[in-house]
Amino acid sequence: MADRTVWSRLEPRPRRDEMPDALRAPIRDPLWMLSRQWQVSEFQGEDAGSPVRVDVDIAEDRLTRVDLEGGGRGGEDGPAGPFDYDGGPLEAIVEREPVMTDDDVLTEPADQPGEGPTLRRRAEAGQQFRRTLAEAGYGEFAPADFDDDLVLDVPDQPLESSDRRYVELVGGRTLDGAKVARAIRSAVGNIDAVVAGEASSWSGVSAGALPVPTGESRTGAFDECVEEFYAWYVDLYDEPTVETGSAWDPTRLEYRFSVTTGAGNTETVFEAPEYKGGHLDWYAFSTPEDAESLGTPDEGGTPAEGALTEDGQLDVPDLTGLDTSQEVGIGDLANMPLNLSTINRSKTLLPTQISFPGMPANRWWELEDGTVDISQATDEGSSLARMLLVEFAAQYGNDWFRIDLDTPVGTLTRLTDLTITDSFGLTETAEPARDDDWNLYMHDLPDHDEPGLFVPPTLADSRTSEPVEKVVFARDETANLAFALERIVESPTGQALDRTEFQVPRLEIDRVSAAEEPDEEYVELANSGEDELVIDGHELHTESDGSLSEVHSFGQRTLDAGETIRVYTGVAPDADDVSAGKGASAWTDAEAVVVQDGDGSTVAKRLLARPSDALADYRLSTDVPDYWFPFTPEQGWNFKLERALLLDASTLGLDIDEIPRPLGEILRPEDELLPPGEDTYLIHDEEITRSGREVTRHYQHARWTDGASHLWSSRQSRVGDTQLSSGLRFDVLDERE
């Protein structure tokens, strides 16, 4: 029979639940105290050494590759894919969006004025180009000295009052920096390579397309100014490229990306599948076992002679005592050749005993801190976490030592060997204290046996602007719909525009007064918005039996914000009103009033026909604010919500192009951000919870460890805090007064 040894730890437990008396350990007899000390071996020393030295071997795998896995990844055949990490904060690389190069402004003209960079950025870039020419001694020029095609255009879209004043001030009077940059790029075929240092001179130059002032000639100083301005333009913001793609996934309202450290046998893939934006830290990453390699980083320079050890690793000297500031950021890895993804180093460290506030004294009979009462930790119930904390503090608090090991930012630091020397001179190699079920403050590295900690190159702090765009996603249980409320958008001049206060100009049929006499019959048309509304070429019609009959055609006419005009069927009694000049009544027998624009699209409609003896007025639908956009369940079993158009009381009867649409970027994702094969905006149903979701867009600025300035556009997604009711109802009866 096999010999089995079983032992159990015996711990006395009082019959009472209270602990103060046991922890107080009152003393009434000094002799008893001495005998008690002898009983608990206070007069005997333990034959156990304390750690006095730790020799640690570490391997540092630097960050090598980044893969932005946003919703627009076009599969294996798409242009975006993993790329080499070249330094800089990871937040800027992951969150960055097009700003100065938005809407392909450098490759093709904008379809409408105001597309691409905002008007203010265009104007400031134009001033920068003129300033560059003046500082280089080429000459001082006014915007009128350049071709008319390079002047800033006025956007044909609604503007808030302050934006309107800015547009009236700079429109047609300043240089458009985006147009200047596009002219440079089209004139110099390899300007991007020259600015990036990949080419030393221009090639494929079309001198006639360069933005040379009228009457001036191209000189060497002008060419230098062109290079300097173009480099300033493309480097002003951190922006993604076609090769890098975007990490934003509009179907999940979050960022999704992965990075790798090391290469080859030392490669480790870290995924961040649910990054909400804001602050990025090591705990945002996980290490999946089935992750695919992100490829091998491009070959860099070669190490200096004698810099490699016999096993091919970088020979790094002992950095003990090195100034800490030299290890902030990438530290010594910043000068590491790019083709070396891992370095090994050895360090000798001094272990120190761990202490914490309220820690029990090391000796049983030592007087404790009177302000600490561990017994009170158990008065509020038998919380498992509280019990573990008390047990650790009372029994094992003085059993722990720590060693301080600096880990360079942007690396995965792995412990390959740890040898402990105690006060008796004995050495022992410590094995990793890991468990297959859970680990604390470490990553489970599927490709390595050594424990490690990944310290991503992230920011400690940054300056964040107020939101320039804010969208609240919430559910309306009454209407059985999800809505996206576009509360704030970035205006054409780059300012935050509050859509809850700004009303988009819209022509409304405010009142219809039918009469037998045409001179007494009129229709009131109103501009309900906060900007002027151009109604050039608009036509006023009656509708009967599905056919339209023209009553009046407007020539050149503009309605100011909040302005109302009356259109009389006959002759207007006031010169400020409009006369249609008809000899008979138009509205007594009409079914509806219709206003169409010059292209024949219906921009306003109001029904007139109703039974004279009806007890109530029938409405097909109630009205919803124009910045509310519905998301309806997609047909099938995909459990996704599809962005739709809202047909409410104010949009019924209008052409589909006249129905309000989102003005911001969050609800209008670029085609490149949509999943392959999708042409509509879909959101996974589970992303919009009962409490909703809030997505904001900001601008951030930060300085990196090398002193470089980084400015980028970013988004943040957080849980909402409210439900809502749109008031949307169909088939409504309103009792007549």
N, C-alpha and C positions, 0 to 999 in steps of 0.2 A: 504494500500500500504506500502511496506517495506521501511524503511528509509535508504537511501544510501548516504554515505559521500565520496566525491571525492575531492582530492587535487592534485595539481601539483606544482612542484618546478619551480620558476621563476628565470631565470638567465639572466641578461642584456647582450646583445651581440652587439658589435660595428658594424657599417656598413662597416668599413674597415677590411681587413683581417690581417693587420699588428698588432702585439701585443706589440712592444717595448714601445710605449707611455703609454699604460695601465699598464704594469708591472713596468715602471719607476716611475709612480706616482709623477710627479714634484710638488714642493711646492713653492709658491711665497708670501704667506701671513701667518705669524705665528699664527694670531688669527684664520684664516681659518683652520689651522692645528689642533688647540685645539678643535674647534667646530667639526671638522671631527672626531677626536678621540672620542668625546662624542657621535657623531652620530653612530659610529660603536661599541659602548659599551666598549671602551678601559678602561673606568674608573669604570666599574662594574665587579665584580667577578661572576663567574658561580657557581651555587649551584650544583656542581658535583665533586665527589671525584675521586682521582687518585688511582690506585691500588698500594698497598704498601706491600702486602703479598699474596702468593699463596700457598695453601695446595693441594698437588697432591697425589692421590693414583694410583700406577702403578702395573701392572702385567707383569712379565718377563717370557716369554715362551722360554726355551732354545732349541737350535737345537738338535733334537733327532734322526732323521732318514735321510738316503740318498738313493736315487734310481738312478742309472746310466742307463739311457734309450737309450743307443746307438743302432746302427743298428743290433747288434747281439743278442738282447734279444730273447731267444727261447720260448717265451710265458710263460704260467703259469707252464708248466712242465720243463722249463729250469732251470739250476743250479743257474743262476744269479738272484738277486732280491734285494729288500730293505735291508739295513743293518744299524746297529747302528752307529751314529757319535761318534767317540772316541777322537776327538780333532784334531788339525792341520789345516793348511790353506785349504780352500775349493778348491782353484785352483789346488793344488797338488792332491787332492782326485779325482777331475773331469778329469784332463788332463793326469794323469800318464799312462804310457805304459810299457810293459815288456822290460827290458833292460838286467839284469843279468840272468833272468829266461826266456828269449825269446826262442821261439821254443821248449818249454818243455825241456830245457836243463837239468833240475834236475831229470827228470823222464826217459828219454831215450836218447841214443847217437844220435848225429847229423848225418843226412844222408850224408852230405858233410862237409869237413873241412871249417870252416868259418861261419857256421850257428850258430845262437844264439848270445851270446855276441861277440863283436869285438875282434880281436886278441890282441889288446893292453890291453883291460880290462881282458882278460883271462890271459895274461902274468902278469899283475899287481896283479891279485888275486892270482896267483901262488907264486909270491914274498911275498905277505902278509901271506900266509900259512907258508912258510919257516921262515919268520920273527917272526911269532907267536911261532913256535917251539923253535926258538933260545932265544927269550925273556923269555920264561917260563923255560928255563934251560934244556929242553929235548935234545937239541943238534943242531949243525949247519950242514945243509945238502945241497948238491948240487942237481940240477935236476937229474943228473945221478944216484943218490942214491935211486931214486924211481922207481917204475915199469914203463916199457916203455909205457904202455897204458895211463899213466898220463902226458906224454910229449906233448907239443903243436905241432899239425900237421900243415902242410903247405897247404893252400887252393889251389885247382885246379881251378882258375878263373883268369880273367884278372886283372892286378894290375898296378897302376900308378908307375912311376919310384921310387918315395920316398917310397911308400908302398912296392915295390919289394925289396928295400934295407933293410927295416925293417924286412920283412919276412925272407930274407936270413940271417939276424943277429940272430933272435930269434927262427926260425923254427928248431925244434928238439933239442934245447939247453936250453929251459926253461920249467917250470912246468905250466900246464894248470889248472888254478884255477877253471874253470867250471867243469872239469873232477874230480877234488878233491871234490868239493861240491856234485857232483852227486854220487861219491863213498861213501861219508859220509851218504847221504840220503838213499842209498840202503842198507848200512850196519846197520844203526840204524833206526828201523822202526818208532820210535816216536820222532825223533830228532826235528821236527817242534814243537811238543808239549812241549818238554824240553826247547827249546829256547824261546818259548812264555810264559813260566812259568806255563803251564798247567799240567806239569808232573815234578816230582822231580828226576827221575832216568831213565836210559835207559831201553828199553825192546825190545825183538826181535832182539838182536844184532848178526850180522854175522861178527865175528872178522876177518875172512880172507878177507873180502871185504874192510876193513878200509885202508886208504892210509898210512900205516906204512912204513917207509923207509926200504929198503932191509937190512936184517941182524939185525934189531932192533925189540924190543918187545913192546907190548902195556902196558902202565903204567897209573897211575892216572893222571900224568902231561900231558900225551898225550891226554887222554880223555877230560881234561879241555881245551886243545888247540883246539881240534876238535869242541867243543861247541862254543868257542870264535870265531873261524874262520867262522863257519857256520852262527852264528848270524851276524857277520860283513858282510858276503856275501849277505844274504837275506835282510839286512837292509840298504845296501849302497845306494840304490835307492828306492824311493817310487814307488811301482809297484802294479798293480791290482791283484786280485786273481780270482779263478773260481767263488767264491760266490759273489764278488762285480761286476764283469763284467767290461765293458768299456762304457764310455759316448760318444765316437766318433761315429758319424753316417756317414759312407762313402757315402751313397746315397744322403746326403744333404751337405756334406763337412762342418760339424759343430758339436758342442757338444749338447747333449740333456740330461737333468737330472732334478730331482726334489728333494726337501727337505721338511721336516716337522718340525714344532716347536710345543712344547707342546705334550700332549697325551690325549686321551679320549675326553672330552667335550671341552678342550682347544686346540685341534689339529688344525693346519692350514697348508695346503699344498701349497708350493710355487714351481712353475714350471719355468724352464729356457729352453725354447724349441729351442732357436737359439743363443747359446753362441758361438762366433767365436774364442774364445781363447784369451790369453793375460791378460787383466785386467778384473776382475769380481767385480761388485758392486751391490748395492741394486736394482737399476733400471733395472737390467737384469731379475728380477723375476716378475712373475704375479701370481694372485690368481684366478684360474678358479673355477667357481661355482660347476661344476660337477666332481671335482677331487676326486679320490678314496683314501681312507686312506692307508698309507704306513705301517700300522701295529703298534703294541705296542713295545716300546723299551724293551730290556731285563732288568730284575730286577737287580738293583745294590745293594749297601750297604744300611744300615738302618741309619737314622739320630740319633744323640745322644739324650739322654733323655732330655726332655725339649726344644728340638729344634723345635717342631711343635706347631702351634696354635690350638685352639679348632676346627677350620674348616679343619684341616689336612694339612695346608700349612706351608711352612718353615718360621720360625720366624726370620726375618732378622732385625738387629738393624738399626737405622737411620745412613746412611753413609755420612751425610753432613759433609764436612770438611775432608773427607778421602783423602789420597794421591792419586792423579789422576793416578799415575803409577800402583796402585793396581787394577784399573778398566780397564786398557788396556788389550786387549785380552779377555779371558773369565772372567777375574776379579774374583769377589767373587763366580761366578757360577762354577769356576773350581773345588772348593772343595764341590760343591753341590752333595748330593747323587744322583746316576743315576736314582733311582726310583722316584725322585721328578722332574717333568718336568716344573713346574711353581712355582714361588715364588712371593709373594705380599710384597710390601713395601710402606711406606708413607714418603714423603719429604716435607719440608717447604722451599720455594724458594722466592727470592727477585726479583720482576719484574723491568726491566729497559726499559726506552723509547728507541725506535729504532731511530737511526740516520744513515745518509748515506752522502757521499761526495756530495756537491752541494745542500744539503737540504735547502729549503726556511726557513727563520727565523720564530720563533713561533709568533712574534708580527708583525702586519701589518706595523708599522712605524719604525721597527728596520732595520738598515742599512744591506744590503745583501753583500755577497762576490762578489767583482767586477769581479772575473774571471769566474763567472757562469752567463750564459745567456740562460735561458730556452726558450726564444722566438725563438732562432736559431734552436730549435729542430723541428719546423714546416716549415722551409724554403724549404725542399727538397720534399715536397709532403704530402698528407694526409694519411700517414701510420697509420693503426689502432693501431698497437702496440706502435708507437711513441706517438700517441694521448693519449692512456691509461697511458703511463708512465708520460707524462706531467701533466695529470689530477691528478694522484696519488700524484706526488711530490708537486703540487701547492695547493691541497685542503685537501688531506687525509694523507700527509706524517707524521704529528705529532700525529696521532690518534692510533698509534700502539705501543704495548709493547711486550717485549719478556721475557721468562724465560729459563734459561739454565738447561737442564736436561741431565745428562750423561746416555747414554744407553750402557750396556755391549755388547761387540762384541759377536756374536753368539747367539743373542736372538731376539725375537719379543717383543718389549716393547709396551704395550697397556695402554692407560689412562682410568682408570675405574672411576675416579672422580676428578674434579678440582674445588676447592672453592677459590674465590677471596675475599680478604678483602681490602676495600678502606680506604682512609685517614680519613673518618668519622666513621670508625668502622663498617660499614655495610658489610655484607657478601652476596655473590651470587654464586650459582652453575652454572658454564658455561656448556652449552651443546655443543656437537661436531658440528663444522661449516662444515658440509659435504653436498654434493650434489650428486644426483643419476647420473648426467650426467658426471661430471668430478671432480677429486680431484688433489691436488698438494702436492708433497712431502709426500705421504702416500699411503698405500695399501688399496684397498677395500676388507675388510675381510668378506667373505660371512658367516662365522660361528660366528662372534662376532658383537656386536653393538658398541664396543669401537673402536676409531681410533687407529692405531698402525703403528710403523715403524720397519721394519726388517733390522737389521744390520748384514749381513752375516760375518762369520769369514774369511775375505779375506786379502790379503797382501797389504801393503802400497807400497812396492817396492821389486824387486827381481833382481838378476843378470841373464841375458839371454845371451846365447852363440850366435855366428853367426850361421846362418842356416846350418844344416848338410844335409838338404834335401829341395829341392824347386821344385815345380811343378806348371806350369802355364797352366790353362785351357782357351782356346780361340776358337773362331769360324773362320773357313775359308769359307767365303761366296762363293768364286769361286769354291771350291771343294765340297761345300754343306756338310761339315763335321765339327765336333768339334774335336780338337786335345788337347792332354795333353803333354806338353813339360817338360820332366824330366831333368831340367837343372842342378840340383845339387843332388847328392846322397851321402850317407855315405859309405865310402870305407870299405873294410874288416878290416882295421886297425883303423877305427873310425874317419878318416879325411874327410873333405868335398871335394868331387870329382866333379869338374866342367865337366859335360858331353859335354858341347859345345866346350871344348878344348881337352878332352881325347877321343881318338878314340879306340873303342873296337877292339882287334885283329880279323881280318877276312881275310880269304884266297880269293884273287881275281885273276881272269884270266886277266892279264894286257894286253897281246898282243899275237896274233897268227900269225906266219909267215909261210904260206904254200909254199911248193916248190916241184919240181919233185924229187930232190935229197934228201934222208933222212938226209944226213949230213948237209944240209943247212936249214932244216926245224926245227922250234922250237916253243915252247910255253913258255911265261914268266908268272910265278906265283909270286904274291907279297903279303906281309903282310902289309896291309894298316893301322894297328893299332899301338898303342904306347907301346905295351908289346910284349914279345916273344910269338910265336905261335907254338905249338907242332903239327907236321903233321905225327907222327909215324903211319905207316900202311896205309896211304892215297894212293889212286890209281888214275891214270890219264887215262881217257877213251875217245874214240871217240863214237859219237852217230849217227847212220844212220838207218832210218826207224824204230825208236823206240827201237833198240837193241844197247847194249853197247859192245865195244871191248877194252880190256885193252891194254894200250900203255906202262905204266910204273907203278911200285909199289915202293913207298918209304919205306925204312926201318926205322931206328931211325933218325929222322930229326927234327930240330927246326929252325924256321925262326925268326931272331931278328926283333925288331921293325923297320919297313920301309925297310926290306930286300927284294930283288927281285932275283929269280933264273931262269935260262933258262934250259928247258928240251928239248934236241935235240932228234929228232926221231931216228937218226942214232948215229954217234959218235961225241961227242962234241969236238970242236977245242981247248977248254980251260979246264984245269983240274978243275977249279972252277965251271964249268957248269955240268949238269947232262946228262948222255948218256942213252937213252932208248935201244940202240942196235938193232933197227929194220932195216931190209934191204929194206924196201919200204916206200914210203910216206904214212902218216896217215891222213893228214888234207886236202888234195886237194879235196877229195870227201866226207868229213864228213859234217854232218849238224850241229854238236855242239861239244864243248869241255866240258867234265864233270869230276869233281873231287869228289870222294867219300871217306868217312872215313872208318876205319876198320870195322864198323858195317853195311856198305852198304848204309849209308845215304848220299844224295847229299849235299855237302857243297859249291860248286861253279859250275856255268854253264854259258856258253857263246855260243850264236847262231852264226853259220858261213854262212849257205846257204843264198844266196840272188841272184836275177836276175842280170846278168852282165850288162844289159843295163838300169837298174833302174835309175831314175833321183834323187831319194831320198832314205834315209835309214829309215826303219820303226821301231818304238819302241812302244811296247805295253804300256809302262808306263815310266814316268820320275822317278827320284830318290828323296828320302826324307831322311833327317838325321835319324840315327837309334835311336835317343832319342825322336822322335815324335811318339805318339801312338794315333790312331784314335778312336773316339767314334761315333758309328753309331746309328740312330734311331732304337729302338726295334720294332719288328713287332707287330701290334695291336694298341690299343688305350690307352696304358699306359703312353705315353709321357715321355719315359725314354731313356737315351742314354746308349748304351752297349759298353764296351771296346772290341775292335777287334784287329786283326792282320793286318799289312799293307803289302800288296803285291805290291811292287814297282819294279823298274828296277833292284835293287840289290838283291831282294829276290825271284823273279819269278823263278820257277823251283827248288827251294830248298825244302827239307823236312820241314814239319811244325815245327819240333823241332829246326831247325836251324834259324828260323825267330826271329829277336831280340824281347826281352821282357823287361818289366820294371825291373830295378835293385833295386829300393827303396821300401819303405814300404807303401807310400801313394797310389801308383797305384797297389799295391799287398796286399789288405786287407786280413787279416786272415779270414778263414771260419766262425769263431765265430762272426765276425763283420758284416757279410752279413745277410740280412733278412732271417727269417726261410724259408726253401725250395728253396732258391736261391743258384745257384752254379756259377754264372757269376757276374761280377762287373757291376752294373747299377747305373747311376746317374740321378736324376730327371732333366728333360730338362730345367726347369726354373732356375736351379741353375747356369747354365753357360749362363750368359747374353751376350749382345753384346760387352761389355767392358771386359768380361772374369772374371776369378777368379784365385787367387794366394793362394796356400797352402804351408806353410813352416813348418819344424819340427826343434825344438831347444831343448837345455837342459837348465833347469832353476835351480837356487839355491837360497834359502832364509832361513832366521831364523824366527822361530815363537816366539810368546810372552813368551813361557816358555824356550827359549834359544835353543830349538832343531833345528837341521839342517835338511833341506829337499832338496833333489835333485831328479829331475824327468825329463822325456822326455815329451814334449808337442808339440802341433800343433797350428798354427794360420792361420785363413782363412780371406782373405780380397778381396775386389773388385779389379779386374785387371785394367789395364790402357791402353790396346792396343788391336787392332785386328791384325791378321796375315794372311800371305799367304804362304802356304806350297809349292806352285809350282807344286803340284801333278796334272798331266794330263795323260790321256790315249789316245792311238791311235795317236802317234806323228810321223810326217814326218820331218826328218832332211835332208835338201838339201846337196848334195855332193859338196865338194869343187873342 
